[in-house]
């Protein structure tokens, strides 16, 4: 063949363009043919790896350790990544704040990474600009005056050692610049410690040692920087068979929290009156050694407080008193006093310096920031990763003040309220896109490592501060990666062995550094005079006066998660409200104010008025109205905007508790999206959600009560494979709902929006049912995680006309999506109502970026098919494949809900293995099957919710 | 009459004492009957065009609602979890029930040699057919993925998967399909001699052609008649058990389920009685106006109305008895879930007003039929039938929805509110049903002329011998 004539046969395959164009056209043609039929095949390009990365095996996820930071405190997490795409978050068992579990926030945070509303590009004076342009403008403005004069930097509360180091450098370079931390939730605790201990110390609790636990308005089991850890430790003493005996929990609180549902004795009190409860405890326990004004101590009434005081004295050194972040410093100070009186220091509680930077300093005060801005001394304001304009008390008028600053820069994830007020904005990196570091509640350092390059080229606070430090704009600033490494190298004391330590830290998720050591008890003293003075200054609103409380929200926190659909659709603990907040109050207070549930109301506090909906919550304290923070957003986030009411607009002077509020009906009514409208068990307790007490259990053990045995109608064939089953200990379920979000993330469960929830179409495969019983005003709440029970004699299976739901040999009730035609007979016949129907094509029309969060191991369901809990069949099969392959050290199967549960309430495993935990729990004396008398033979065993009430009170 | 035979009881009281009005009144010669009844088809009244237009508009609404549902998904309905079945299934059961009276009249009464059936059987059969068409629409639409409806049909699939025969929905497919097929055959076979008459009498050539095709070459020979009678009787024998079977099977959609309020062995007879009850009510609803407008008082006499009224009364009592037994057995069972549904949720729950509506319409209203004058007064009968229609629809809705809304787990209790699409589908099928019925009046001899003539001869014979 002549050389000058190209060989078409050789040319064609080497020309990828021609081949791709051909395939594209073919694809389009086939798609068009397909359009005439019933199924649609998307014309998409599939580009395989040209060179496969050595570590990546397509289809096999990889786990990376990093840390999730909320309010400055880190929780260690392991992130599942599919071909570079983070999809699921698990707790890091090696991290002290996680121990393998997480809260709902960590579970949902991965959805925020793919939020289509995230800021896409920097903006400069209202127009899109490049990162370089904005960095240059920031440098110019920040360094315009000598020594950083007129420069103010606002940061989110942080415990990052690298940030501490960089801030030191910034202050060296720009000594006149002012730094503020915005939105700290630990201020009251820090001030209380300073009041009586003379320095800022944080109380760390060891609930494994506590026989008696008291919560003073603290939802410690579901919220706070150490909630997963506290819940874990609490649970270790919460079952009748716990080593060391079952603990006893007293909760005093205004709103019904998850922790409140766990209480053996829950007392509804106004948030103000918590101080009186604490004061009475101090008076009763100190027996006069500490001066407590009688007017204060006498304001707390009721048998429970006095019985509690005796119970605490009886368990000296083995009790713990936890105080909520929204309580004033004096209550925290009294907790310190009680620690001393009860000899708990060094046993159940230790005191240690806060891991937060500048903890307890005035720089944490939003009022100081406002005053500084108002003084007019600021010409350049850098707001890094905190929505100051929204999440600040209305009377500080921060929006006006920020707008008045000549040059203002905002590094934020969304085009939110602060972005709107600033002249320059830049997208902030999600923590899964960032390098950084942070400390846990006990000071343990974790490295935050990115799982994915920033989707929209976003930057971190460290990047911005680093840009200020570089000597000239031409010289590239050190990256946050380099900064974090440098910090660790300094801490490591040189290069020797540093690489290995760095790699180890990245792999484990925690560094080798020791946690912050507690202060030895001998070095601690209690300032009785300061406490007495503070107690003398406490003024309670008169009994019957209406108070208002502004707690952070259990779903959107302070508004930062307000665009996260998984959290928005997460029902609240007791009333199962979704997609909104409301003015919650008790039925007695509602009756006194002439309100009923769903009435639109105007709430007026200190001259400011907000319009919201009255929502009656059983067990809410009388004369107390609560509106959670974080709602009523008006930024550019589509899910968040206009939902609920902005409590910051009411919040005066920054205190979370206020008195002198009026609530007035407007006459209109609004429907709230509630996922569980009925909370009454209708005397079905024994069939569905059983309760007992420790004393009753012990009586039963001695009496050897005969349990009715149902005669078997069918003999089950002996199993030759593993038989999967689950046990859920209702004594341990706090209702924190982390499992619900974990299930949603693992199984690609869609959200349906408030209208869908109101119509009864919520898609959660796992829900936490709340039953309210007992006294109507001071009810007892029973929580029951409800999911597919994988009945051995499943009522759903025999009614399906097309065999779309069938039983597997290992005991799973399987749902075959491909075969389902959607008659919904299975749902009707399911006594547990755990089946969910795709009423619409819920995934249709969602932005491409949202699809990235989907778990590739789980089918995304089409319109018109039924779905339900699969016992995470994808995890079971993955495990079986690994075992079959002969892999070493195959970890046991853990369902998504089980893996994230901080208390270990959910146990999954092989029932055929009589030695397994799940088999043991199925045989427990407290075990029963929900509605077992129907003969469904559920594979989920519930363990009756056991309480340990004080015999003196009962 | 032979000497040994006993005299008929009515005759024993002598002429003039017969309390029953005649089955036919002054209908003249065979030819006159044919002319008259065919004339009503060949020269339709003026209003018919407008009525067709209006009902076609309603049918358009139905098509819109169907298209919207198919394109968007079942989510446009008001259904939820736990109320996964609501309007669509209610409508299905109600329409199927209405169909029952047709088959009952044509097949059961044929086998029982009830003479009064002749004047109304064609009418009732058409009603059956059109009602079953409406009914058949709903299970299809109701599916999440209706394009796979054929998976419920046992056919040799390449996937090697059969329907799941333990499910009542699979039985439903067979039962309803059989019913539809037999109803069509029965109705059509009965129609053949009259279609031949139409072929012979129609003024336009094209119409004669069309009728000729459907008349299947009928020429009225004795052989024709002989074969026809055998075939008609056989089909009647085949159709009669269907009256019982179809609604028994439809009722097992509920009875085989665990749901408290559905799980009941009384459902099959209870549903069949209810079906015939509502079917006869529908016959009255259609017959009374048609009789008036078309001047059929001599063919459809007070005797027919009286008999239908008695049927309504009898089936109404069966239904009432079923209610009582159902509630009693719920109480007697000692099952807390059943007791709650029957004794608390249904009478006093959020849907309580429906319970009392059902009692008023289905149990109280028919008691007026104890009076002969009420039974023979077309207007009053028509209103009572209307009440029964409303009552029976409400009963089905109520039975289906309350049980689902108050199931085992109180956490999952919820309510159902119909959406505009739900209502459009119900109204749309009503319009479509009327539209089909008007078409039937327009194009088909709606009284079985040949059978009527035979009956006339039979009666004349009887009189002569009497």
Boltz contact constraints between the chains, C-beta under 6 A:
constraints:
  - contact:
      token1: [A, 38]
      token2: [B, 147]
      max_distance: 6.0
  - contact:
      token1: [A, 676]
      token2: [B, 411]
      max_distance: 6.0
  - contact:
      token1: [A, 678]
      token2: [B, 410]
      max_distance: 6.0
  - contact:
      token1: [A, 678]
      token2: [B, 413]
      max_distance: 6.0
  - contact:
      token1: [A, 681]
      token2: [B, 410]
      max_distance: 6.0
  - contact:
      token1: [A, 682]
      token2: [B, 410]
      max_distance: 6.0
  - contact:
      token1: [A, 759]
      token2: [B, 80]
      max_distance: 6.0
  - contact:
      token1: [A, 760]
      token2: [B, 80]
      max_distance: 6.0
  - contact:
      token1: [A, 760]
      token2: [B, 81]
      max_distance: 6.0
  - contact:
      token1: [A, 760]
      token2: [B, 414]
      max_distance: 6.0
  - contact:
      token1: [A, 761]
      token2: [B, 80]
      max_distance: 6.0
  - contact:
      token1: [A, 769]
      token2: [B, 411]
      max_distance: 6.0
  - contact:
      token1: [A, 795]
      token2: [B, 258]
      max_distance: 6.0
  - contact:
      token1: [A, 798]
      token2: [B, 166]
      max_distance: 6.0
  - contact:
      token1: [A, 799]
      token2: [B, 167]
      max_distance: 6.0
  - contact:
      token1: [A, 800]
      token2: [B, 164]
      max_distance: 6.0
  - contact:
      token1: [A, 800]
      token2: [B, 167]
      max_distance: 6.0
  - contact:
      token1: [A, 801]
      token2: [B, 152]
      max_distance: 6.0
  - contact:
      token1: [A, 801]
      token2: [B, 163]
      max_distance: 6.0
  - contact:
      token1: [A, 801]
      token2: [B, 164]
      max_distance: 6.0
  - contact:
      token1: [A, 801]
      token2: [B, 167]
      max_distance: 6.0
  - contact:
      token1: [A, 801]
      token2: [B, 169]
      max_distance: 6.0
  - contact:
      token1: [A, 801]
      token2: [B, 170]
      max_distance: 6.0
  - contact:
      token1: [A, 802]
      token2: [B, 151]
      max_distance: 6.0
  - contact:
      token1: [A, 803]
      token2: [B, 164]
      max_distance: 6.0
  - contact:
      token1: [A, 821]
      token2: [B, 143]
      max_distance: 6.0
  - contact:
      token1: [A, 821]
      token2: [B, 145]
      max_distance: 6.0
  - contact:
      token1: [A, 821]
      token2: [B, 148]
      max_distance: 6.0
  - contact:
      token1: [A, 821]
      token2: [B, 151]
      max_distance: 6.0
  - contact:
      token1: [A, 822]
      token2: [B, 143]
      max_distance: 6.0
  - contact:
      token1: [A, 822]
      token2: [B, 144]
      max_distance: 6.0
  - contact:
      token1: [A, 822]
      token2: [B, 145]
      max_distance: 6.0
  - contact:
      token1: [A, 823]
      token2: [B, 143]
      max_distance: 6.0
  - contact:
      token1: [A, 823]
      token2: [B, 169]
      max_distance: 6.0
  - contact:
      token1: [A, 824]
      token2: [B, 84]
      max_distance: 6.0
  - contact:
      token1: [A, 825]
      token2: [B, 169]
      max_distance: 6.0
  - contact:
      token1: [A, 827]
      token2: [B, 81]
      max_distance: 6.0
  - contact:
      token1: [A, 827]
      token2: [B, 84]
      max_distance: 6.0
  - contact:
      token1: [A, 828]
      token2: [B, 84]
      max_distance: 6.0
  - contact:
      token1: [A, 829]
      token2: [B, 257]
      max_distance: 6.0
  - contact:
      token1: [A, 829]
      token2: [B, 258]
      max_distance: 6.0
  - contact:
      token1: [A, 831]
      token2: [B, 408]
      max_distance: 6.0
  - contact:
      token1: [A, 833]
      token2: [B, 82]
      max_distance: 6.0
  - contact:
      token1: [A, 833]
      token2: [B, 409]
      max_distance: 6.0
  - contact:
      token1: [A, 833]
      token2: [B, 412]
      max_distance: 6.0
  - contact:
      token1: [A, 839]
      token2: [B, 73]
      max_distance: 6.0
  - contact:
      token1: [A, 839]
      token2: [B, 74]
      max_distance: 6.0
  - contact:
      token1: [A, 839]
      token2: [B, 75]
      max_distance: 6.0
  - contact:
      token1: [A, 840]
      token2: [B, 73]
      max_distance: 6.0
  - contact:
      token1: [A, 840]
      token2: [B, 75]
      max_distance: 6.0
  - contact:
      token1: [A, 863]
      token2: [B, 73]
      max_distance: 6.0
  - contact:
      token1: [A, 864]
      token2: [B, 144]
      max_distance: 6.0
  - contact:
      token1: [A, 864]
      token2: [B, 145]
      max_distance: 6.0
  - contact:
      token1: [A, 865]
      token2: [B, 144]
      max_distance: 6.0
  - contact:
      token1: [A, 931]
      token2: [B, 408]
      max_distance: 6.0
